Amino acid sequence: MLLARPLGPLGQAFRTARTLPAPVRLILVSMVLFNIGFYLVVPFLAAHLADDLHLAGWAIGLVLGLRTFSQQGLFFVGGGLADRFGVRPMVLLGIAIRVVGFVVLGVATTLATMIVGVLLVGLAAALFAPAVEAANAAYGRGLEESGVIRRTDLFGIEQMCSRLGTVVGPVLGALLLGVPFGWTAVAAAVLFAGLGVMFARWLPRDASTSHGEEAGTKSLRGVWRSVLRNRRFMVFAALCGVQLLAYNQLYLMLPEQLERVTGSQAALGWFFAAAAILVIVGQAPVVALANRLGHRVSIVAGMATISASFLFPLGGGLVGVALWVAALHLGQMLMVPPMRDIVGVLARERNLGAHFGMLSTLGGLLTLLGSLVVGRLYDRVDAGAAPAAAPWWAVAAGVGAAAAWLWLWTARVRISPPVSR
């Protein structure tokens, strides 16, 4: 059986994807298209606000911050709605709202209208993203029990598809830089409209966020209570959420470090593209390694790798930056698929939308708090009140402490998944 043999390299992973049930293939394709549409617009939003609308820096920060908050902060709510009312309604509603949101961004000429647009874009993701992720997890449990594919391998393919979109989207966006931003936003809206047609046509009405259970069989309050009272899951999600904090420092610390090392941020796009390609090419063999190591070891080892990665730039030079970015992504590649599998196990394969949503919401909250601390440390560095290495040591220590805590906690609390047959 395929289950007895871990997935091989890139080609075998995508060959395996083509043999999966149609709803799962639809979800994997949507992971690519979701990110193409998103990265076609959002990375270029700040430049549009500054260069075309001539907004002040505080206004640009407000717009970008509201988009993140309306997305990450509402994932728990959106996931719970998918558990209660079903995957299909939430996905179709979320896609429809994103279409409207991108159109609003395309035609907006004032700060108020831009805020409406980014709130709609963020709300849309909070509705469809947890629903799609949870449905894939529920399908994955059934496929693993049937001996078709390990769920961790399915999550690995999901990561590869997602990163493929993060490569293609910015490239298309860069090619369209000469085109007015409004047209690019409308193009993204058309892409999402096409996604809506695909989901309406091929996503089964009985698609669920719970393995072996249909939506609509529980109250919304009961859904949210099942997460908040699941102490083992909440501890696990809080500790693992630290990796999202570390990853998001790329957006703050990578431009800063490139400026210090090279005097320019010109290589920024190349670093993100190279990292995405690393995930696309390397995720399959890394998840095979994670399957051999076991969930506990691979999750903690991944977090430890992420922690250690923040020490590479301390040696100075562009090589140190490149090693940091590579090791950070390798750590994520090692820990994220088994981490997502454990979320399903701790949720008892029920109400996966709210559980995955809470994982994202906690990660978003930790990212916000961590970014404030790192930003404050950079202010102290610039003022000469702290050494240049202070932000790097702070993140490394924070992630390392979370990894150690997770290792000790999982020695007392069983989080192992069921043995695959």
Secondary structure, 3 states (H helix, E strand, C coil): CHHHCCCCCHHHHHHHHHCCCHHHHHHHHHHHHHHHHHHHHHHHHHHHHHHHCCCCHHHHHHHHHHHHHHHHCCHHHHHHHHHHHCHHHHHHHHHHHHHHHHHHHHHCCCHHHHHHHHHHHHHHHHHHHHHHHHHHHHHHHHHHHCCCCCHHHHHHHHHHHHHHHHHHHHHHHHHCCCCCHHHHHHHHHHHHHHHHHHHHHHCCCCCCCECCECCCCCCHHHHHHHHHCCHHHHHHHHHHCHHHHHHHCHHHHHHHHHHHHHCCCCCHHHHHHHHHHHHHHHHHHHHHHHHHHCHHHHHHHHHHHHHHHCCHHHHCHHHHHHHHHHHHHHHHHHHHHHHHHHHHHHCCCCCHHHHHHHHHHHHHHHHHHHHHHHHHHHHHHHCCCCCCCHHHHHHHHHHHHHHHHHHHHHHHCCCCCCCCC
